[in-house]
Amino acid sequence: MRPLRPFASASALVLASTALLIAGCATQSAAQVAATKSASTGGEQATKPKATPKPIPKGLDSSGALDPFPSTYKPLPGSTTAIVGATILTAAGEEIDNGTIVFAEGKIVAVGKDVAIPDGAKRVDGRGKFVTPGIIDIHSHLGVYPSPGVQANSDGNEATDPNTAEVWAEHSIWPQDPGFNRAREGGVTSLLILPGSANLFGGRSVTVKNVPSTTIQGMKFPGAPYGLKMACGENPKRVYGSRSRAPSTRMGNIAVARRAWIDAAEYNRRWSDYRAKVAAGEAAGDPPKRDLRLETLAGVLNGDILVQNHCYRADEMALMIDMAKEFGYKITTFHHSSEAYKIAPLLKEADICSATWADWQGFKMESLDGISENAGILQAYGACAIIHSDDATITQHLNQEAAIAMGAAARAGIPVSRLDAIKWITANPAKAMGIGARTGSLEVGKMADIVLWDRDPFSTYALAQIVYVDGGIAYDRTDPATHARSDFDLGRPSLEAKP
C-alpha cells in the first residue's frame, strides 16, 4: 500500500472545507435575496403578469351572438277587450260556461265567470260561442316549402350531408307563403318551422308568431329557444344509401349520430377549457376555431337548444332515448311517432312529448302500425300528446284533427275530454317548444293569443271567427281588412261573410 502524504491530505481537507464554506455562503445569499424580494414585492406569484387574452374577432366567438338574426316582431295594435258569455276552454284544466276573458296590452288580465270588465273595454259577444288559446302547430314546413310548390321554392331539406346541423330553417322561410294566411284563418297563432327529415341532423328550427310580415325577423317569436331537427329511420338511410355513402342502414344512422355527438362534446370541452383559462388569467393561446355545425350540437348538450326528433317506430325511439342518455342531452319531442302508444310508459317516464297525426298512417313501412287511437292511449298513460300537421292543409283544421283523435279514442273505450284534447293543440305543443310559460293556455299574465269560435271547436263545422295574436286582431272572418293576402294569393275569392 502506498503511504499517505500528510501534507497533501491536509491540503485537500482545507480545500474541501473552503469549498463547502463558499457554497454555504452562496446558498445563504440566494435565500436572503429571495426573502428580501418576497418581502418587498409580496412574493413572486404576485409579480407574475396575468395573461391578456387576444380579443376574439367579431363573428368568431361561439357565444358572441347566440341570435345573430334577432326578432323584430312587434305585436299588432290592440285595445282592452272583453269576450263575454262564451264557453272558455282554458287548456289549463278548466271549462268555464258563460265565462268572460279580458285582455289588455297584449296580455290576459282576467278569465272566469264573474269577471269585472274595465271601463271603456271593447265588448265582444261570446254567447253560444267558444274561446280557446290560439292553436300551435309544432310541426310545420310553411315558408320552407311554400306555395306555389315548385323546385325554385323547395328549401326545406339541405340534402347534401347526413349532418347539416349548421343550417337554420329561418334562412329558408319565405314569409309571403300564403299557407301562413290559411293557417291563421284556422286559428293557428304560433308555429314551429322545421327543416325536412332527409338528414340525421337537419338543422335548427324556428318558432314564429303567425302574423303577416315581409321578413322572417318580423315573425320570430321573441326569446323562443331554437330546436334541432333530428331524424331516424327510413329517410336518412334512403337518401344517403342511394348515394353509396353512410348511413345506408339503421345501424349506420346510430353510428353516424354518435360520432357527431362525440365531436360536439370535444368541441364543447375545447371552448370550456379556453374560457376557463381566460377567466383564471392563464395563457390560453388562440381560441378554438368556430364550427357552426358543432356549435348547434353543443347548444343541445348545454341545454339551450331543444331536440325535435322525427321518429316513427317504438324500437327506434327507445334507441334514441338511450343515445340521449349516453351523451347527456334531452329529447323534447318525438315527431310523427306513429308507434308511441307501444312505449307510452317509457315516454311518460322520460317526459318526452309525442307529436302525431289523427289518422295519417300506413303510407310507408315505418308508419304501418300507426293507429288513430295513438294520442288517446298516450293521454290515458299520462304522457304528453300533441296533434301536429306536417302539411299545409292539415294545419288549417288542427282543431278537427284533434276531434278525430278524440273520437277514435272514445270508440276504443278511452274517454278523452275536451279539457284534455284542447291541450293537444295548444298547451302541450307550447311546452314542447319551450314557450309554455308565455302562451298556450288562457291564464292571467300570458300572451293574449286567443281564438273565438262560432261553435264547439271540435265540431266538423267549427270556424274561427276572430283570431287574436298578442291581443291584436290578426283575423276577423267578418272584416275583409284583416284578410291578409300575399303575392300568390291575390286572386283567391274573399271569405267575407255573406248576408
C-alpha positions as CSV (number, residue, x, y, z in Angstrom):
1,M,0.0,0.0,0.0
2,R,1.3,3.4,-0.9
3,P,1.9,5.6,2.2
4,L,-0.2,8.6,2.7
5,R,1.3,12.0,2.2
6,P,0.1,14.0,5.3
7,F,0.7,17.4,3.6
8,A,-1.4,16.5,0.6
9,S,-4.2,15.2,2.7
10,A,-4.3,18.2,4.9
11,S,-4.2,20.4,1.8
12,A,-7.2,18.6,0.3
13,L,-9.1,18.9,3.5
14,V,-8.6,22.6,3.6
15,L,-9.6,23.0,0.1
16,A,-12.8,20.9,0.6
17,S,-13.7,22.9,3.7
18,T,-13.2,26.1,1.8
19,A,-15.5,24.9,-1.0
20,L,-18.2,24.0,1.4
21,L,-18.0,27.4,3.1
22,I,-18.2,29.2,-0.2
23,A,-21.2,27.0,-1.2
24,G,-23.0,27.7,2.1
25,C,-22.4,31.4,1.7
26,A,-23.8,31.3,-1.8
27,T,-26.9,29.4,-0.6
28,Q,-27.5,31.7,2.2
29,S,-27.1,34.7,-0.1
30,A,-29.6,33.3,-2.6
31,A,-32.1,32.6,0.3
32,Q,-31.6,36.1,1.7
33,V,-32.1,37.6,-1.8
34,A,-35.3,35.5,-2.3
35,A,-36.6,36.5,1.2
36,T,-35.8,40.2,0.5
37,K,-37.5,40.0,-2.9
38,S,-40.6,38.3,-1.3
39,A,-40.8,40.8,1.4
40,S,-40.6,43.8,-0.9
41,T,-42.9,42.6,-3.7
42,G,-45.4,40.4,-1.8
43,G,-44.0,37.2,-3.4
44,E,-43.0,36.0,-6.9
45,Q,-46.6,34.9,-7.6
46,A,-47.9,38.4,-7.1
47,T,-45.5,39.8,-9.7
48,K,-46.3,37.2,-12.4
49,P,-48.2,39.2,-15.0
50,K,-51.7,37.9,-15.9
51,A,-52.1,36.7,-19.4
52,T,-54.0,39.1,-21.6
53,P,-56.2,37.0,-23.9
54,K,-56.3,38.0,-27.5
55,P,-59.7,39.5,-28.3
56,I,-61.8,37.2,-30.5
57,P,-62.7,39.0,-33.7
58,K,-66.3,39.8,-34.2
59,G,-68.2,36.8,-35.6
60,L,-65.7,34.2,-34.4
61,D,-66.8,33.9,-30.8
62,S,-69.1,30.9,-30.5
63,S,-71.1,32.7,-27.8
64,G,-70.7,36.2,-29.0
65,A,-74.0,36.3,-30.8
66,L,-76.4,33.5,-29.9
67,D,-79.1,35.0,-32.1
68,P,-77.4,37.0,-34.9
69,F,-80.7,37.3,-36.8
70,P,-82.8,38.8,-33.9
71,S,-86.5,39.1,-33.9
72,T,-88.0,42.4,-34.9
73,Y,-91.5,41.2,-34.1
74,K,-93.9,43.9,-33.0
75,P,-97.4,43.0,-31.7
76,L,-100.4,44.1,-33.8
77,P,-102.2,47.1,-32.4
78,G,-104.9,46.2,-29.9
79,S,-107.2,47.6,-27.3
80,T,-108.6,46.5,-24.0
81,T,-111.1,43.8,-24.9
82,A,-113.6,41.5,-23.1
83,I,-115.2,38.5,-24.7
84,V,-118.4,37.9,-22.7
85,G,-120.7,34.9,-22.3
86,A,-118.6,32.3,-24.1
87,T,-117.7,28.7,-23.1
88,I,-114.0,29.0,-22.4
89,L,-111.6,26.1,-22.7
90,T,-108.5,27.4,-20.9
91,A,-106.1,24.5,-21.7
92,A,-105.2,24.8,-18.0
93,G,-107.8,22.3,-16.7
94,E,-110.9,24.5,-16.8
95,E,-114.0,24.7,-18.9
96,I,-115.9,27.8,-18.0
97,D,-119.5,28.1,-19.1
98,N,-120.8,31.6,-19.6
99,G,-117.4,32.9,-19.0
100,T,-115.5,36.2,-19.7
101,I,-111.9,36.8,-20.7
102,V,-110.4,40.2,-20.5
103,F,-107.1,41.1,-22.2
104,A,-105.2,44.4,-22.5
105,E,-101.7,45.5,-23.8
106,G,-101.2,42.0,-25.3
107,K,-101.8,40.1,-22.1
108,I,-104.6,38.2,-20.4
109,V,-105.7,40.2,-17.3
110,A,-108.7,38.1,-16.2
111,V,-110.6,34.9,-17.0
112,G,-113.5,33.4,-15.2
113,K,-117.3,33.5,-14.6
114,D,-117.6,36.7,-12.6
115,V,-115.0,39.0,-14.0
116,A,-115.1,42.7,-13.7
117,I,-114.9,44.4,-17.1
118,P,-112.8,47.6,-17.2
119,D,-114.4,50.8,-18.2
120,G,-114.0,51.5,-21.9
121,A,-113.2,47.9,-22.8
122,K,-114.4,46.7,-26.2
123,R,-117.1,44.0,-25.6
124,V,-117.3,41.0,-27.9
125,D,-120.5,38.9,-27.6
126,G,-119.4,35.3,-27.0
127,R,-122.8,33.8,-26.3
128,G,-123.2,30.4,-27.9
129,K,-119.5,30.5,-28.9
130,F,-116.3,29.1,-27.6
131,V,-113.0,30.6,-26.7
132,T,-109.7,28.7,-26.7
133,P,-106.0,29.5,-26.7
134,G,-104.5,30.1,-30.2
135,I,-103.7,26.9,-31.9
136,I,-100.0,26.0,-32.0
137,D,-98.6,23.8,-34.8
138,I,-95.4,22.1,-33.6
139,H,-94.5,20.6,-37.0
140,S,-94.8,22.9,-39.9
141,H,-92.8,23.4,-43.1
142,L,-94.7,26.6,-44.2
143,G,-92.3,29.0,-45.7
144,V,-89.6,26.5,-46.4
145,Y,-91.9,24.5,-48.7
146,P,-94.2,27.4,-49.7
147,S,-96.9,27.7,-52.3
148,P,-96.5,27.6,-55.2
149,G,-94.8,24.3,-54.7
150,V,-92.1,24.5,-57.3
151,Q,-88.5,23.5,-57.2
152,A,-87.3,27.1,-57.0
153,N,-89.1,27.4,-53.7
154,S,-88.2,24.0,-52.3
155,D,-85.9,24.9,-49.5
156,G,-86.7,22.6,-46.6
157,N,-84.0,19.9,-47.0
158,E,-80.3,20.6,-47.2
159,A,-79.8,17.0,-48.5
160,T,-76.1,17.3,-49.0
161,D,-74.8,15.5,-45.9
162,P,-76.3,13.4,-43.2
163,N,-75.3,16.0,-40.7
164,T,-76.3,19.6,-41.6
165,A,-76.8,20.9,-38.1
166,E,-75.3,24.1,-39.2
167,V,-78.3,25.2,-41.3
168,W,-81.2,27.2,-39.9
169,A,-84.8,26.9,-41.2
170,E,-85.3,30.7,-40.8
171,H,-82.8,31.3,-43.6
172,S,-85.2,29.5,-46.0
173,I,-88.5,30.8,-44.9
174,W,-90.5,32.9,-47.4
175,P,-92.8,35.0,-45.2
176,Q,-95.2,35.6,-48.1
177,D,-96.2,31.9,-48.3
178,P,-100.0,32.0,-48.5
179,G,-100.1,29.0,-46.2
180,F,-99.5,31.3,-43.3
181,N,-102.7,33.1,-44.1
182,R,-104.7,29.9,-44.4
183,A,-103.3,28.6,-41.1
184,R,-104.3,31.9,-39.4
185,E,-107.8,31.5,-40.7
186,G,-107.9,28.1,-39.0
187,G,-106.9,29.6,-35.6
188,V,-103.1,29.0,-35.7
189,T,-101.2,31.7,-33.8
190,S,-97.8,30.2,-33.5
191,L,-95.8,27.6,-35.4
192,L,-92.5,25.7,-35.2
193,I,-91.0,25.7,-38.6
194,L,-88.6,22.8,-39.1
195,P,-86.1,21.7,-41.8
196,G,-87.0,18.4,-43.5
197,S,-86.1,14.9,-42.5
198,A,-83.6,13.8,-45.2
199,N,-80.7,14.1,-42.7
200,L,-79.9,12.7,-39.3
201,F,-79.3,16.3,-38.2
202,G,-81.4,18.5,-40.4
203,G,-80.6,21.9,-38.8
204,R,-82.3,24.4,-36.5
205,S,-86.0,25.0,-36.3
206,V,-87.5,28.4,-35.5
207,T,-90.7,29.4,-33.7
208,V,-92.8,32.1,-35.3
209,K,-95.8,34.2,-34.5
210,N,-98.4,33.8,-37.3
211,V,-98.6,37.5,-38.3
212,P,-98.2,39.0,-41.8
213,S,-94.6,40.1,-42.4
214,T,-92.2,40.8,-45.2
215,T,-89.2,39.4,-43.2
216,I,-88.7,36.4,-41.1
217,Q,-87.3,38.5,-38.3
218,G,-90.7,40.2,-38.2
219,M,-92.3,36.8,-37.4
220,K,-89.8,35.3,-35.0
221,F,-91.2,34.6,-31.6
222,P,-89.1,36.8,-29.3
223,G,-87.0,34.7,-26.9
224,A,-88.2,31.3,-28.0
225,P,-85.5,28.7,-27.9
226,Y,-84.1,27.1,-31.0
227,G,-84.8,23.5,-31.8
228,L,-82.6,20.9,-33.5
229,K,-84.4,18.7,-36.1
230,M,-83.1,15.2,-35.9
231,A,-84.4,12.2,-37.9
232,C,-84.1,8.4,-37.6
233,G,-85.4,5.5,-39.7
234,E,-86.2,5.3,-43.4
235,N,-85.5,8.8,-44.6
236,P,-81.8,9.3,-43.9
237,K,-80.8,5.8,-44.9
238,R,-82.9,6.1,-48.1
239,V,-81.4,9.4,-49.1
240,Y,-77.7,8.6,-48.4
241,G,-77.8,4.8,-49.0
242,S,-78.9,5.6,-52.6
243,R,-75.7,7.6,-52.9
244,S,-73.5,4.8,-51.8
245,R,-72.5,6.5,-48.6
246,A,-73.3,6.3,-44.9
247,P,-75.8,5.9,-43.5
248,S,-77.4,3.2,-45.6
249,T,-78.8,1.2,-42.7
250,R,-80.5,1.9,-39.4
251,M,-77.3,0.9,-37.6
252,G,-75.5,3.4,-39.8
253,N,-77.9,6.1,-38.6
254,I,-77.0,5.5,-35.0
255,A,-73.3,5.2,-35.6
256,V,-73.1,8.5,-37.6
257,A,-75.2,10.3,-35.0
258,R,-73.0,9.0,-32.1
259,R,-69.9,10.2,-33.9
260,A,-71.4,13.6,-34.3
261,W,-72.1,13.8,-30.6
262,I,-68.6,12.8,-29.7
263,D,-67.2,15.6,-31.9
264,A,-69.7,18.0,-30.3
265,A,-68.7,17.1,-26.8
266,E,-65.0,17.6,-27.7
267,Y,-65.8,20.9,-29.3
268,N,-67.6,22.0,-26.1
269,R,-64.7,20.9,-24.0
270,R,-62.2,22.9,-26.0
271,W,-64.2,26.1,-25.7
272,S,-64.8,25.5,-22.0
273,D,-61.1,24.9,-21.3
274,Y,-60.2,28.1,-23.3
275,R,-62.8,30.2,-21.4
276,A,-61.6,28.8,-18.0
277,K,-58.0,29.7,-18.7
278,V,-59.0,33.2,-19.8
279,A,-61.1,33.6,-16.6
280,A,-58.2,32.5,-14.5
281,G,-55.7,34.8,-16.2
282,E,-53.7,32.0,-17.6
283,A,-52.1,31.9,-21.1
284,A,-55.0,30.5,-23.2
285,G,-53.5,30.7,-26.6
286,D,-55.7,31.1,-29.7
287,P,-59.4,30.3,-29.2
288,P,-60.8,27.2,-30.9
289,K,-62.0,27.7,-34.5
290,R,-65.7,28.3,-34.6
291,D,-67.7,25.5,-36.2
292,L,-71.4,26.2,-37.0
293,R,-72.3,22.5,-37.1
294,L,-70.7,21.6,-33.8
295,E,-72.0,24.9,-32.3
296,T,-75.6,23.7,-32.8
297,L,-74.9,20.3,-31.3
298,A,-73.0,21.9,-28.4
299,G,-76.1,24.1,-27.8
300,V,-78.1,20.9,-27.3
301,L,-75.6,19.5,-24.9
302,N,-75.7,22.7,-22.9
303,G,-79.5,22.6,-22.8
304,D,-80.0,25.7,-24.8
305,I,-81.4,24.1,-28.0
306,L,-84.4,21.6,-27.8
307,V,-84.3,18.3,-29.7
308,Q,-87.3,17.8,-32.1
309,N,-86.8,14.2,-33.3
310,H,-88.6,12.8,-36.3
311,C,-89.1,9.1,-35.4
312,Y,-91.9,6.6,-36.2
313,R,-91.1,3.2,-34.7
314,A,-91.2,2.4,-31.0
315,D,-87.9,0.5,-31.1
316,E,-86.1,3.4,-32.7
317,M,-87.5,5.9,-30.2
318,A,-86.1,3.7,-27.4
319,L,-82.7,3.7,-29.1
320,M,-82.7,7.5,-29.4
321,I,-83.6,7.8,-25.7
322,D,-80.6,5.6,-24.9
323,M,-78.3,7.7,-27.1
324,A,-79.5,10.9,-25.4
325,K,-78.6,9.4,-22.0
326,E,-75.2,8.4,-23.3
327,F,-74.3,12.0,-24.3
328,G,-76.3,13.8,-21.6
329,Y,-78.9,15.7,-23.6
330,K,-82.8,15.5,-23.5
331,I,-85.2,14.8,-26.3
332,T,-88.1,17.2,-26.1
333,T,-90.5,15.7,-28.7
334,F,-90.7,12.7,-31.0
335,H,-92.5,13.9,-34.2
336,H,-94.8,11.6,-36.1
337,S,-94.2,8.9,-33.5
338,S,-96.7,6.5,-35.1
339,E,-95.9,3.8,-32.6
340,A,-95.6,6.0,-29.5
341,Y,-98.6,4.1,-27.9
342,K,-96.4,1.0,-27.7
343,I,-94.0,2.7,-25.3
344,A,-96.3,5.2,-23.6
345,P,-94.9,4.4,-20.0
346,L,-91.3,4.9,-21.2
347,L,-92.2,8.3,-22.8
348,K,-94.0,9.4,-19.7
349,E,-91.1,8.5,-17.5
350,A,-88.7,10.3,-19.8
351,D,-91.0,13.3,-20.0
352,I,-90.9,13.3,-23.8
353,C,-93.9,14.6,-25.8
354,S,-95.2,12.8,-28.9
355,A,-96.5,14.9,-31.8
356,T,-98.6,12.7,-34.1
357,W,-101.4,12.8,-36.6
358,A,-105.0,11.9,-36.0
359,D,-105.3,9.3,-38.8
360,W,-102.3,9.6,-41.2
361,Q,-100.7,6.2,-41.2
362,G,-99.7,3.3,-43.5
363,F,-98.1,5.5,-46.2
364,K,-94.7,3.8,-45.7
365,M,-93.3,0.9,-43.8
366,E,-92.3,2.6,-40.6
367,S,-95.8,4.1,-40.3
368,L,-97.5,0.8,-40.9
369,D,-98.5,0.3,-37.2
370,G,-99.9,3.9,-36.8
371,I,-103.3,3.9,-35.3
372,S,-105.9,6.7,-34.7
373,E,-106.0,5.9,-31.0
374,N,-102.4,6.9,-30.6
375,A,-103.0,10.2,-28.9
376,G,-105.7,8.8,-26.7
377,I,-103.6,6.0,-25.4
378,L,-100.8,8.4,-24.6
379,Q,-103.3,10.6,-22.8
380,A,-104.5,7.5,-20.8
381,Y,-101.0,6.8,-19.6
382,G,-100.4,10.4,-18.6
383,A,-97.9,11.0,-21.4
384,C,-97.7,14.3,-23.3
385,A,-99.7,14.0,-26.6
386,I,-99.7,16.6,-29.4
387,I,-101.6,16.7,-32.7
388,H,-99.4,18.2,-35.5
389,S,-99.8,18.9,-39.2
390,D,-96.6,18.4,-41.2
391,D,-98.9,19.6,-44.0
392,A,-100.1,22.9,-45.4
393,T,-103.7,21.7,-45.5
394,I,-104.0,19.9,-42.1
395,T,-102.7,22.9,-40.3
396,Q,-105.8,24.7,-41.4
397,H,-108.0,22.4,-39.2
398,L,-106.0,21.1,-36.4
399,N,-109.0,21.5,-34.1
400,Q,-110.9,19.0,-36.2
401,E,-107.8,16.7,-36.4
402,A,-107.9,16.6,-32.6
403,A,-111.6,15.8,-32.7
404,I,-110.8,12.8,-35.0
405,A,-108.3,11.5,-32.4
406,M,-110.8,12.1,-29.6
407,G,-113.5,10.1,-31.5
408,A,-111.1,7.2,-32.2
409,A,-110.1,7.0,-28.5
410,A,-113.7,7.1,-27.4
411,R,-114.6,4.2,-29.7
412,A,-111.7,2.2,-28.2
413,G,-113.1,2.8,-24.7
414,I,-110.6,5.6,-23.9
415,P,-112.6,8.7,-23.0
416,V,-110.9,12.0,-23.7
417,S,-112.5,15.2,-22.5
418,R,-112.4,18.5,-24.3
419,L,-110.2,19.7,-21.5
420,D,-107.6,17.1,-22.5
421,A,-108.0,17.4,-26.3
422,I,-107.6,21.1,-26.3
423,K,-104.1,20.7,-24.8
424,W,-103.1,18.5,-27.7
425,I,-103.1,21.6,-30.0
426,T,-102.3,24.4,-27.5
427,A,-100.6,23.9,-24.1
428,N,-98.7,20.7,-25.0
429,P,-97.0,22.0,-28.1
430,A,-96.2,25.2,-26.3
431,K,-94.5,23.2,-23.6
432,A,-92.6,21.1,-26.2
433,M,-91.4,24.3,-28.0
434,G,-90.2,25.9,-24.7
435,I,-92.8,28.7,-24.8
436,G,-95.3,27.2,-22.4
437,A,-94.7,29.8,-19.7
438,R,-95.8,32.6,-22.1
439,T,-98.5,31.1,-24.3
440,G,-100.6,28.0,-25.0
441,S,-103.2,28.4,-22.2
442,L,-105.6,31.1,-21.1
443,E,-104.1,32.2,-17.8
444,V,-103.5,35.6,-16.3
445,G,-100.3,37.2,-17.5
446,K,-99.9,35.0,-20.6
447,M,-99.9,36.3,-24.2
448,A,-103.4,37.1,-25.4
449,D,-103.2,34.5,-28.2
450,I,-106.9,33.7,-28.4
451,V,-109.4,32.2,-30.8
452,L,-113.2,32.9,-30.8
453,W,-115.0,30.0,-32.5
454,D,-118.6,30.1,-33.8
455,R,-119.3,26.8,-32.0
456,D,-117.6,23.9,-30.3
457,P,-114.1,23.8,-31.8
458,F,-114.3,20.0,-32.0
459,S,-117.3,20.2,-34.4
460,T,-116.9,19.3,-38.0
461,Y,-118.5,22.7,-38.8
462,A,-116.5,24.9,-36.5
463,L,-115.0,28.1,-37.9
464,A,-112.6,30.5,-36.3
465,Q,-114.4,33.9,-36.0
466,I,-111.7,36.1,-34.6
467,V,-108.1,35.3,-34.1
468,Y,-106.1,37.4,-31.7
469,V,-102.3,37.4,-31.6
470,D,-100.9,39.3,-28.6
471,G,-104.3,40.9,-28.2
472,G,-104.3,42.3,-31.7
473,I,-106.8,41.1,-34.3
474,A,-104.9,39.0,-36.8
475,Y,-108.0,37.7,-38.5
476,D,-111.7,38.5,-38.3
477,R,-113.9,36.4,-40.6
478,T,-116.4,39.3,-41.0
479,D,-113.8,42.0,-41.7
480,P,-112.0,41.8,-45.1
481,A,-109.5,44.3,-43.9
482,T,-107.9,41.6,-41.7
483,H,-107.8,39.0,-44.5
484,A,-104.1,39.2,-45.4
485,R,-103.1,38.5,-49.0
486,S,-99.7,37.6,-50.4
487,D,-98.5,37.9,-54.0
488,F,-99.7,34.4,-54.9
489,D,-103.0,34.8,-53.0
490,L,-104.5,37.9,-54.7
491,G,-107.0,36.0,-56.9
492,R,-108.5,34.0,-54.1
493,P,-112.2,34.6,-53.5
494,S,-113.0,36.6,-50.4
495,L,-114.1,34.8,-47.3
496,E,-116.2,37.8,-46.2
497,A,-119.4,36.5,-44.6
498,K,-122.4,36.7,-46.9
499,P,-125.7,38.1,-45.7
